[in-house]
Amino acid sequence: MKTIHVLTGYDGFIGQTRKPWVSIDTQAFIKELRALGFEVKTHDFHEVANGRVEIKDSIVYYSFSHRLNLQHYIRDLLMSLKKQGNILIPNFEMFCCHANKGWQEYLRRELGFGDLNSLYFSSKRELDNYDLKFPLVFKTLDGSNSRGVALVHSKEDILKELGKLEPKPGLYQRWDFFSRKYLRKNKKFPGYPNYDLKRDARLYQDYITPEIPFMLQDFIPNLDCDYRVVALGEHYYISKRLNRKGDFRASGSKHFDFELKDPQRLLQYTAEIRAKLDVPSLSVDLGVDRDSRIHLFEFQAQHFGIFTILNAPGYWFYEDSTWKFNPGHASFEVELARALHYFVNT
């Protein structure tokens, strides 16, 4: 019997079901893992982080989270667990991909899959170093349902999008800048003879002005839909998502088609990516251009939307060198546990 440690967020949270803040039925998930032959030990993150529970040379399955305080907390804990010889599921690289399109691009290049190039910027000030070929797709690092995604035709368009998203300095910060610039006329700093009031004020204003990182991705024209493929172990679920009216984006449109006649190429493409990423579950967003070439837009290993799984009439699986369809499926919790079991045992 293999032991698996399951790390959860507050109140046994493992994301996600209906929304990012709604947990799966954690007890049903654990029950199925036990039925599959695992010895399951569950812990809150804080128990492991603070030494109440020690885990070494073990299998660790953990929840993701959209909470910023937990994201940093989980990251630090996972790095520690990895150093202690534990096998993390999903692996640490995939944790870094969660809600981070920048790291997705690094990993994609490293492992050599997908063909859409993306540029990763920490600030708009870096744009002038690049000869950009428009149109491009502007993306924030953590947007979902098409939030933070826009088609841009110029650098001015990029600046407009950033202007909508970047936080503005608050009243206190503006007053602080004003006082530094105009009210500190005789300010001196011993040991810093080159101190200049106005220069220091400009540097300070630049320092406190909020900026956000962003991506610019190749744009594929003339698409009227994309495809969401979700792999859970051997089972693959697929949906076609139609674009919003008058928009290049499909994510968040809520217009789905689950009756795909020949999805085998999309399924195989996803299977090859999952093998390279070495994960039990994977969600990918794909596009197919007019020349029938498949393009990868984004991917996540966990805490992805499960609408496709819940509403698909069944799942696909690969057997005897061909893709076959099976109508119906178990609950998401059961499918997730079976995916984990399949992954650990193969």
Buried (B, 14 or more C-beta within 10 A) or exposed (E): EBEBBBBBBEEBBBBBBEEBEEBBBBEBBBBBBEEBEBEBBBBBBBEBBEEEBEBEEBBBBBBBBBBEEBBEBBBEBBEEBBEEEBBBBBBEBBBBBBBBBBBBBBBBEEBEBBEBEBBBBEEBEEBEEEEBEEBBBBBBBBBBEBEBBBBBEEBEBBEBBBEEBBEEBEEEBEEBBEEBBEEEEEEEEEEEEEEEBEEBBBEBBEEEBEBBBBBBBBBBEEBEBBBBBBBBBBBBBBBBBBBBEEEBBBBBBEEBEEEBEEBBEBBBBBBEBBEEBBBBBBBBBBBBEEEEEBBBBBBBBBBBBBBBBEEBEEBBBBEEEEBEEEEEBBBBBBBBBBBBBBBBEE
